[in-house]
Amino acid sequence: MSVPAGSLLRGLPSGPLLPVSLPDELFTTLAASGNVRIERIVSTGQASPEGFWYDQGWDEFVLVVQGAARLEVEGEGERPLAPGDWAMIPARTRHRVAWTDPEQTTVWLAVHIGEQET
């Protein structure tokens, strides 16, 4: 039996300018089983489009591993997230990424819990 393992910080985009500016966030599924999906998200200054809100039918736990971001929850305003900061977003809670640091790569760990729409 093989035990999958890796590093959230290995294999990040690289190039002559650091951080590398990606046109879109980079999503990598690390593991999935039943109603749980774990992914790494890499941001390089991206934010949700103005007026756009996520409104997911499942819970989502997010943790900033590296970098900096601001998460906006409808009715609660923006909250800054630094390495080690996390949020548990209940299903049907409207939220958006208000900002990610364009000067450094932001790495998130996201755990999606519950029935996920396809």
N, C-alpha and C positions, 0 to 999 in steps of 0.2 A: 504494500500500500504506500502510495506517495502522498506526502503532505504538501500542498501548494503553499508557497511563501514568496515574498518579494519585498520591495521597498517602495513606499509611496513617493520617495524623492529620487528614485533612480529612473532614468529614461525620460527626464523632462526635456522639452524642446530646447535646443541650444543653437547658437549661431554667433556671428561676429559681434552683434550687439546684445547685451544682456540687460534686462530679460528680452527674449525673443518676443516680438509682438505677433500674436496669433490673430487671424481675422475673426475667429470664433473661439469660444471656450472649447477645451478638449475634454471629452468624457470617455472614461475607460471603466468598463465593468470588471470588477475584481473577483466577485463571487456572486452567485445567485442560487437560492434554494427556496422552493415553495413560494411564499409571499414576501420574501426578503431579497433585496438586491443591494449590493455594496459597490459603490463606484468612487473613483478618484476623478475630481474635476480640477482642471488647470485653467487659471484665468490670468490674463496679462493686460488688465485695464478694462475688461468688458463690464457691462452693466445691462440690466434688462432694459428694453426699449421704453421710452417715456410712455406712461399710461398702460403698460403691460403688467399683468399680475399672474403669477402661478396660482392655480386653484385646483390642487391635486386631490384625488379621491383616496389618498393613502398618507400615512404619517411619514415625516422625513426628519431624520437627525442629521445635522450638519456640524462639522468641526473644521476650523481653520488650522491646518498643520503648519503652514508657512505663509508669510505675506500678510496682507491686510485687506479687509473688506467691510462694507456696511450692508446690512440686511434690513430691509424695510418690511414691517408687518403692518397691514392695513389697520388703522385705528391706533397704532402704537408708535408710529414714527420709525426713524432709523436707529439701529443699534450697531456700534462699531464692533468688529470682530478682529482680534489679534491671535497669534499662535496660541493654541490651547483653548480658545473660546469656542463654545458650542451653543446650539439652539435646537430645541425639539419642536418641530412645527407640526401641529395636529392636522389631520385631514381636513380639507375644505377651508383652511386658513389662508386667506389671500396674502401673498408675499412676493417680494421681488428683490433682486440684487441691485442695490442702489449705486454701488461703486466697488471696484477692485483696484488695487494699487497699480498704476501703470509703470512705476519705477522698479517693481520687483514681481517675480512670479508668485502668484497666490495658489496654494494647493489646498484643496478641500477634501475631506472624507465625507461622503454622503451615504446614509443608510436609509433605504426606502422600505417601509414596513406596511404590509397590507396588500389587498388586491390591487394590482396595477393595470390601468387601462392600456390597451395596445394601439 
